[in-house]
């Protein structure tokens, strides 16, 4: 753009870029060498203040983009989607910036009159460079949990001012503690029923991290919390694996998982059950389905990763394990990215086969496990990915814990000549590696084999 056509904002931006280029040149040329330790730290803090002030400009950009409805102009539907495309940032970062602009940006009334920001104290601190975007987001998200009907606006405003003061002194982790304390101790309007307050506070947030894992936060009503605990409690109980030494002495392996890990596994178990049930509503005209894309060489060699439709990366081994329990369609690509095949949607046993497994195994077939059949998964003894058939002669019921633990602990399984699942322990459990059959199965089928 020619300088004659440039407006004041363009000229100011050009001047800022020129000044920044000069700063980079000075620093690269040893401009910091004359500073002592305190001076170097002071320069660093001033640079951080400048960085903290940059969102003030972006707040206005976002407000103007919303007023012009740029999302519709560029056919993206939402402004955050336009930002992810235009600025090459993540969806989460775009949402954070929009959320900050809505809370800290200047506003106008229906008559075009200026209106203060929703969070004026926090906005003033950011304009002064005293708080950073991460701190702003922590405070905004915390206040959003209680800034609603039934709470005293004056109390919310006082909390905002107090938390802004804390942000000037504390880092994100300590600030989050302050926010949580404020939210948890806030006294709501006593005229509202407790159930109504719980309903207003209910929330579940999930976000994907850069490493592919997920992190979330939840606050449940009393009823929802009781239901979730009733579902996860039985699934999260510690499991004990048992075996027999060469001398005939029983050996027990205690569950190595922590309580939070057991609760995580219980939640995943509950999701597996729901996916297997076929009761989820259709999505896009097809039943709720996990679609995973992976390269053909990775599938053949059991290496590399597949990618789900939401961008989650899963190892090929994890994809194949998931396909045993959920509705999964592997889309196999060649090195050029062309689809070679759209795999089978399911490799799980039919309803009739499952009922037959219930009758034969009566629950988890791993030695010493008493888990009920309804809480078990169907395990292919020869892996389905290795062309193992989905037949009763290649299937057994295993609880989630043993399904995901037995291989790494050195156990193997087979169907014996009597048609019953038997497990061979590792040498550190029994150096003779004598096959074991769950006592429940032996009792139900006449007591053949070695019990455990």
C-alpha positions in Angstrom: 0.0 0.0 0.0 1.3 3.5 -0.9 1.9 5.9 1.9 -0.5 8.3 0.3 -3.3 5.7 0.6 -2.3 4.5 4.0 -4.5 5.5 6.9 -3.3 6.5 10.4 -3.5 2.9 11.6 -1.4 1.6 8.6 1.2 4.3 9.2 1.4 3.6 13.0 1.8 -0.1 12.3 4.6 0.6 9.7 6.3 2.8 12.3 6.0 0.1 14.9 7.4 -2.6 12.6 10.3 -0.3 11.7 11.0 0.4 15.4 10.9 -3.3 16.2 13.3 -4.1 13.3 15.7 -1.5 14.7 15.3 -3.1 18.2 16.2 -6.5 16.8 19.2 -5.1 14.9 20.5 -3.4 18.1 20.1 -6.5 20.2 21.7 -8.7 17.5 24.5 -6.3 17.4 25.3 -6.8 21.1 23.2 -4.0 22.4 22.5 -5.9 25.7 26.2 -6.4 26.5 26.5 -3.3 28.6 23.7 -4.2 30.9 24.4 -5.7 34.3 22.2 -8.5 35.7 19.5 -6.2 37.1 19.5 -4.1 33.9 19.1 -7.2 31.7 16.2 -8.4 33.8 14.6 -4.9 33.7 14.9 -4.8 29.9 13.3 -8.3 29.7 10.4 -7.1 31.9 9.8 -4.1 29.7 9.8 -6.2 26.6 7.2 -8.5 28.3 5.0 -5.5 29.2 5.0 -4.6 25.5 4.1 -8.1 24.5 1.2 -8.0 27.0 -0.1 -4.8 25.5 -0.4 -6.2 21.9 -3.8 -7.9 22.6 -5.3 -4.4 23.1 -5.0 -3.8 19.4 -6.3 -7.2 18.6 -9.4 -6.7 20.7 -10.4 -3.8 18.4 -9.6 -5.9 15.3 -11.9 -8.6 16.6 -14.7 -6.2 17.4 -14.5 -4.6 14.0 -14.4 -8.0 12.3 -17.5 -9.0 14.2 -19.3 -5.8 13.3 -18.5 -6.3 9.6 -19.4 -10.0 9.9 -16.2 -11.1 8.2 -17.0 -14.7 9.0 -19.9 -14.6 6.6 -18.1 -12.6 4.0 -15.3 -15.2 3.9 -17.8 -18.1 4.3 -16.2 -19.6 7.5 -19.3 -19.5 9.7 -17.4 -18.4 12.8 -14.8 -15.7 13.3 -12.6 -18.2 15.1 -12.5 -20.3 12.0 -11.5 -17.3 9.9 -8.7 -16.6 12.4 -7.4 -20.2 12.3 -7.2 -20.0 8.5 -5.9 -16.5 8.1 -3.5 -16.4 11.1 -2.5 -20.1 11.1 -3.3 -20.5 14.8 -5.1 -23.3 16.5 -8.8 -23.3 17.1 -8.3 -23.2 20.9 -6.0 -20.1 20.6 -8.5 -18.4 18.3 -11.3 -19.0 20.7 -9.2 -17.7 23.6 -8.5 -14.4 21.7 -12.2 -13.9 20.8 -13.1 -14.6 24.4 -10.6 -12.1 25.7 -11.8 -9.5 23.2 -15.4 -10.0 24.2 -14.5 -9.5 27.9 -11.8 -6.8 27.7 -12.5 -4.9 24.5 -14.3 -1.5 24.3 -18.0 -1.8 23.4 -20.7 0.4 21.9 -24.4 0.5 22.8 -27.3 0.1 20.4 -27.2 3.9 20.0 -23.5 3.9 19.2 -22.4 5.3 22.5 -19.1 3.9 24.1 -19.6 1.3 26.8 -16.9 0.1 29.2 -15.5 -3.4 28.9 -17.2 -6.2 30.6 -14.0 -6.6 32.8 -12.8 -3.0 33.2 -10.2 -3.6 35.9 -8.6 -6.5 33.9 -8.8 -4.5 30.7 -6.9 -1.6 32.3 -4.2 -3.9 33.6 -3.7 -5.4 30.2 -3.6 -2.0 28.5 -0.8 -1.1 31.0 1.0 -4.4 30.2 0.7 -5.7 33.7 -1.1 -9.0 32.9 -0.4 -11.5 30.1 -2.9 -13.2 27.9 -2.7 -16.5 29.8 -3.6 -14.7 33.1 -6.4 -12.9 31.4 -7.9 -16.2 30.1 -7.6 -17.8 33.6 -9.6 -14.9 35.2 -12.2 -14.6 32.4 -12.9 -18.3 32.4 -13.2 -18.4 36.2 -15.5 -15.4 36.4 -17.7 -16.8 33.6 -18.6 -19.7 35.9 -20.3 -17.4 38.4 -21.1 -14.2 36.5 -24.8 -15.0 35.9 -28.2 -14.5 37.3 -28.3 -15.2 41.0 -24.9 -13.7 41.8 -24.4 -10.2 43.1 -22.8 -8.1 40.3 -20.9 -6.0 43.0 -19.4 -9.2 44.3 -18.3 -10.2 40.8 -16.8 -6.8 40.2 -14.9 -6.9 43.5 -13.7 -10.4 42.7 -12.4 -9.2 39.3 -10.5 -6.3 40.9 -9.0 -8.6 43.5 -8.0 -11.3 41.0 -6.5 -8.7 38.7 -4.3 -7.6 41.7 -3.3 -11.2 42.2 -2.3 -11.4 38.6 0.2 -8.6 39.0 2.0 -10.7 41.6 1.3 -14.4 40.8 2.1 -16.6 37.9 -0.6 -18.7 36.1 -0.6 -21.7 38.4 -1.0 -19.7 41.6 -3.5 -17.4 40.0 -5.6 -20.4 39.0 -5.6 -21.4 42.7 -6.9 -17.9 43.6 -9.6 -18.0 40.9 -10.7 -21.5 42.1 -10.8 -20.3 45.7 -12.9 -17.2 44.8 -15.4 -19.3 42.7 -15.7 -22.0 45.4 -16.3 -19.6 48.3 -18.6 -17.1 46.5 -21.8 -16.8 48.3 -24.7 -16.8 45.8 -28.1 -15.2 46.3 -29.8 -17.4 48.9 -33.2 -16.9 47.4 -32.4 -19.4 44.6 -32.9 -23.1 45.2 -29.7 -25.1 45.4 -30.7 -27.3 42.5 -31.1 -24.3 40.3 -27.7 -23.0 41.3 -26.1 -26.3 40.5 -27.8 -26.4 37.1 -26.4 -22.9 36.3 -22.9 -23.9 37.4 -22.8 -27.2 35.5 -20.0 -27.4 32.9 -17.8 -29.9 31.1 -14.8 -28.6 29.1 -12.4 -30.7 27.0 -9.5 -29.5 25.1 -6.8 -31.4 23.1 -3.2 -30.8 24.0 -0.3 -30.6 21.6 0.9 -34.1 22.4 -2.5 -35.6 21.4 -3.8 -36.2 24.9 -6.8 -34.4 26.3 -7.3 -32.3 29.4 -10.6 -31.1 30.9 -12.5 -29.7 33.8 -16.0 -30.5 35.0 -18.5 -29.4 37.5 -21.5 -31.7 37.8 -24.9 -31.3 39.4 -25.5 -33.6 42.4 -27.6 -36.0 40.3 -25.1 -36.1 37.4 -22.2 -36.6 39.8 -24.0 -39.5 41.6 -24.7 -41.2 38.3 -21.1 -40.8 37.1 -19.8 -42.2 40.3 -22.2 -45.1 40.1 -20.9 -45.9 36.6 -17.2 -45.4 37.3 -17.0 -46.8 40.8 -17.4 -50.5 40.0 -15.2 -50.2 36.9 -12.4 -48.4 38.9 -11.9 -51.0 41.6 -8.4 -52.3 42.0 -7.7 -55.6 40.2 -5.6 -58.5 41.5 -4.0 -60.9 39.1 -3.4 -64.4 40.6 -1.1 -67.3 39.6 0.5 -70.4 41.0 4.2 -70.9 41.6 6.1 -74.2 40.8 5.6 -75.1 44.4 1.8 -74.7 44.2 1.8 -71.4 46.2 -0.6 -68.8 45.0 0.9 -65.6 43.8 -0.9 -62.2 43.6 0.0 -59.2 41.5 -1.5 -56.0 42.9 -3.0 -53.4 40.6 -0.2 -50.9 39.9 -2.5 -48.1 38.8 -3.2 -45.1 40.9 -6.7 -44.1 41.8 -6.8 -41.3 39.1 -5.5 -43.8 36.6 -8.1 -46.3 37.5 -10.8 -43.6 37.2 -9.5 -42.7 33.8 -9.5 -46.3 32.6 -13.1 -46.7 34.0 -14.2 -43.7 32.0 -12.7 -45.1 28.9 -14.3 -48.5 29.7 -17.7 -46.8 30.0 -17.1 -45.1 26.6 -16.2 -48.4 25.0 -19.5 -49.9 26.3 -21.5 -47.1 25.0 -19.8 -47.3 21.6 -20.5 -51.0 21.5 -24.1 -50.6 22.5 -25.0 -49.0 19.2 -27.3 -46.6 21.1 -25.6 -43.3 20.2 -27.5 -41.0 17.9 -26.5 -40.9 14.2 -23.9 -38.4 13.1 -24.0 -37.1 9.6 -26.3 -39.9 8.5 -24.2 -42.7 9.9 -24.1 -44.3 13.3 -21.6 -42.7 15.7 -18.3 -43.9 14.3 -14.6 -43.4 14.8 -12.8 -42.9 11.4 -9.1 -43.4 11.5 -6.8 -42.6 8.5 -3.4 -44.5 8.3 -0.9 -45.4 5.7 -0.8 -48.9 4.3 2.8 -49.5 5.1 2.2 -48.5 8.7 -0.7 -50.9 8.9 1.3 -53.8 7.5 4.3 -53.1 9.7 2.3 -52.1 12.8 4.3 -48.8 12.9 3.5 -45.1 12.7 0.3 -43.4 13.6 -3.2 -43.0 12.4 -5.2 -39.8 12.6 -8.9 -39.5 13.6 -11.3 -37.1 12.0 -10.7 -34.6 14.9 -7.0 -34.7 14.4 -6.1 -37.0 17.3 -3.0 -39.1 16.5 -3.1 -42.7 17.6 -0.4 -45.4 17.2 -1.3 -48.1 14.7 -1.3 -50.6 17.5 -3.8 -48.4 19.4 -6.0 -48.2 16.3 -6.1 -51.9 15.9 -7.0 -52.4 19.6 -9.7 -49.8 19.4 -11.2 -51.5 16.4 -11.9 -54.6 18.5 -14.3 -52.7 20.8 -15.7 -49.7 18.8 -17.2 -48.8 15.5 -14.0 -48.1 13.6 -13.5 -47.6 9.9 -9.7 -47.6 9.0 -9.2 -45.6 5.8 -5.9 -46.9 4.4 -3.8 -44.5 2.2 -0.8 -45.1 0.0 2.3 -42.9 0.3 0.7 -40.3 -2.0 -2.3 -40.0 0.2 -4.8 -41.8 -2.1 -7.4 -44.0 -0.4 -6.6 -47.7 -1.1 -9.4 -49.2 1.0 -12.1 -48.4 3.4 -11.8 -51.2 5.9 -14.4 -53.2 7.7 -16.5 -51.2 10.1 -16.5 -53.8 12.8 -14.6 -56.8 14.0 -16.6 -57.4 17.2 -18.5 -60.6 17.9 -22.2 -60.8 17.0 -24.9 -60.7 19.7 -25.3 -64.5 19.4 -21.6 -65.1 19.7 -21.4 -62.8 22.7 -24.2 -64.6 24.5 -22.4 -67.9 23.8 -19.2 -66.4 25.4 -21.3 -65.3 28.4 -22.5 -68.9 28.8 -19.0 -70.5 28.3 -16.8 -68.1 30.2 -19.3 -66.6 32.6 -17.1 -63.5 32.9 -13.4 -62.6 32.6 -11.5 -65.8 31.8 -8.2 -64.6 33.2 -7.1 -66.8 36.1 -8.5 -65.5 39.4 -10.6 -62.7 38.0 -14.3 -62.6 39.0 -15.5 -59.8 36.7 -19.0 -60.2 35.4 -19.6 -60.9 31.7 -21.5 -57.7 31.2 -18.3 -55.7 32.2 -16.0 -57.7 29.9 -14.6 -57.1 26.4 -14.3 -59.7 23.7 -10.7 -60.6 23.0 -9.4 -62.1 19.8 -6.8 -64.7 20.8 -5.2 -64.5 17.4 -5.5 -60.8 16.6 -8.1 -59.7 14.1 -5.4 -57.6 12.4 -3.5 -60.9 11.9 -6.5 -62.5 10.2 -7.7 -64.0 13.4 -11.4 -65.1 12.9 -14.3 -63.8 14.9 -15.2 -67.3 16.0 -15.9 -68.8 19.4 -12.7 -70.9 18.9 -10.7 -67.6 18.8 -12.6 -65.5 21.3 -12.8 -65.2 25.1 -14.1 -62.6 27.5 -11.6 -60.5 29.3 -12.2 -57.5 31.6 -10.8 -54.2 30.5 -7.9 -54.3 33.0 -6.6 -57.8 32.0 -7.3 -57.1 28.3 -4.9 -54.2 28.4 -2.4 -55.7 30.9 -1.9 -59.4 30.2 0.4 -59.1 27.1 2.8 -56.6 28.7 3.0 -58.9 31.8 4.0 -61.9 29.8 0.7 -63.9 29.8 -0.7 -65.7 26.7 -4.0 -67.3 26.0 -5.3 -70.2 23.8 -8.5 -72.3 23.5 -7.6 -75.8 24.6 -8.8 -79.1 23.2 -11.9 -79.0 25.5 -12.9 -75.7 24.0 -12.1 -73.6 27.1 -9.8 -70.6 27.4 -6.6 -71.3 29.3 -3.8 -68.9 30.2 -0.1 -69.5 30.3 1.8 -67.5 32.9 5.2 -65.9 32.5 8.2 -67.7 33.9 8.5 -65.3 36.9 5.1 -66.5 38.0 5.6 -70.2 37.1 8.9 -71.4 35.7 7.1 -74.5 34.3 4.5 -72.2 32.7 1.7 -74.6 33.3 -1.6 -73.5 31.7 -4.3 -72.2 34.1 -8.1 -72.0 33.7 -10.3 -69.7 35.7 -11.9 -71.7 38.6 -15.4 -70.4 37.6 -15.0 -71.9 34.1 -13.7 -75.2 35.5 -16.6 -75.5 37.9 -19.2 -74.8 35.2 -17.6 -77.3 32.8 -16.8 -80.3 34.9 -13.5 -79.4 36.5 -11.0 -80.2 33.6 -7.6 -78.7 33.7 -5.6 -76.7 36.3 -7.6 -74.2 38.3 -6.6 -70.7 39.2 
